Amino acid sequence: MTDDVWLPIDISRWREIPSISDRVAREEDVASGRAVFFLENPEEINAHPLDVNVPRCAILTDEQSRKQIPVLIIQVEQADGKVYVGYRTLDGRQWNLFGFRDRIARRA
């Protein structure tokens, strides 16, 4: 993976950020910046993408500090009864949440 896929986000062009929603992510999607994570053996854990329009602006509330952080969701998948959300912060860092969809308030 090259670091240039995780550059800071120009908020005026957030809709152009690569994302994935039509299938579960693969390793090459992470390498190209379309996804934050990929699930090993997706067939075995019944993984599937959720019907969410991405990219999507959202606000993440940090559990410890209660600070609200603007993020851009680029993938949402479900497997083994959990929801997996891949997002990027505006400074370009990428993160994921496992089963914590309720910690993200959707915007746009």
C-alpha positions in Angstrom: 0.0 0.0 0.0 1.3 3.4 -0.8 0.9 6.2 1.7 -0.5 8.6 -0.8 -4.0 7.0 -0.7 -4.4 8.2 2.9 -3.7 11.9 2.4 -5.7 14.5 4.3 -9.2 15.0 2.9 -10.1 18.2 1.0 -13.5 18.7 2.5 -14.7 20.5 -0.6 -14.1 17.3 -2.6 -15.3 14.7 0.0 -17.7 13.1 -2.5 -14.7 12.1 -4.7 -13.0 10.0 -2.0 -12.8 6.4 -3.1 -15.2 4.0 -1.3 -16.8 0.6 -1.7 -20.4 -0.4 -1.3 -21.3 -3.0 -3.9 -19.4 -6.0 -2.4 -17.3 -6.9 0.5 -13.8 -5.4 0.4 -10.8 -7.3 -0.7 -7.1 -6.7 0.2 -6.6 -4.8 -3.1 -9.4 -2.4 -2.1 -7.5 -1.5 1.1 -4.2 -1.1 -0.9 -5.9 1.3 -3.3 -7.7 3.4 -0.6 -11.3 2.3 -1.4 -11.6 0.4 1.9 -10.1 0.5 5.4 -10.3 -3.2 6.1 -11.1 -6.5 4.5 -12.5 -9.6 6.3 -10.7 -12.9 6.0 -12.8 -15.7 4.6 -15.9 -13.6 4.0 -18.0 -16.6 2.8 -17.4 -18.5 6.1 -18.6 -15.6 8.2 -21.5 -14.6 6.0 -20.0 -11.2 5.2 -22.0 -8.8 3.0 -22.0 -5.0 2.4 -24.8 -3.0 4.0 -27.0 -0.8 1.8 -25.4 2.5 2.8 -24.5 5.3 0.4 -20.8 6.0 0.8 -18.8 8.1 1.0 -20.8 9.6 3.8 -20.0 12.4 6.3 -20.5 11.5 9.9 -19.6 12.5 13.4 -17.8 10.0 15.7 -18.0 10.5 19.4 -14.8 9.5 21.2 -15.9 7.2 24.2 -13.3 8.5 26.6 -13.1 12.2 25.8 -16.6 12.6 24.4 -15.0 14.7 21.7 -16.9 14.8 18.5 -14.7 14.0 15.5 -15.8 14.6 11.8 -15.2 11.5 9.7 -15.9 10.2 6.3 -17.4 6.6 6.1 -16.0 4.7 3.1 -17.3 1.2 3.8 -20.0 -0.6 5.9 -20.2 -4.4 6.1 -21.9 -6.9 8.3 -20.6 -10.3 9.3 -21.2 -12.7 12.2 -23.9 -10.4 13.6 -21.6 -7.4 13.8 -21.5 -4.2 11.8 -18.1 -3.1 10.6 -17.6 0.5 9.6 -14.5 1.7 7.9 -13.9 5.5 8.1 -11.3 8.1 7.5 -10.6 11.2 9.6 -10.2 14.5 7.8 -6.4 14.4 8.4 -6.3 11.3 6.3 -5.9 8.6 8.9 -8.0 5.5 8.4 -9.8 3.5 11.1 -12.5 1.0 11.6 -15.2 0.3 14.2 -16.4 -3.2 14.9 -20.0 -3.4 16.0 -20.2 0.2 17.0 -22.5 1.7 14.4 -24.4 3.5 17.2 -21.3 5.7 18.0 -21.5 7.4 14.6 -24.1 10.0 13.9 -24.7 10.2 10.1 -24.6 13.5 8.3 -25.3 14.1 4.6 
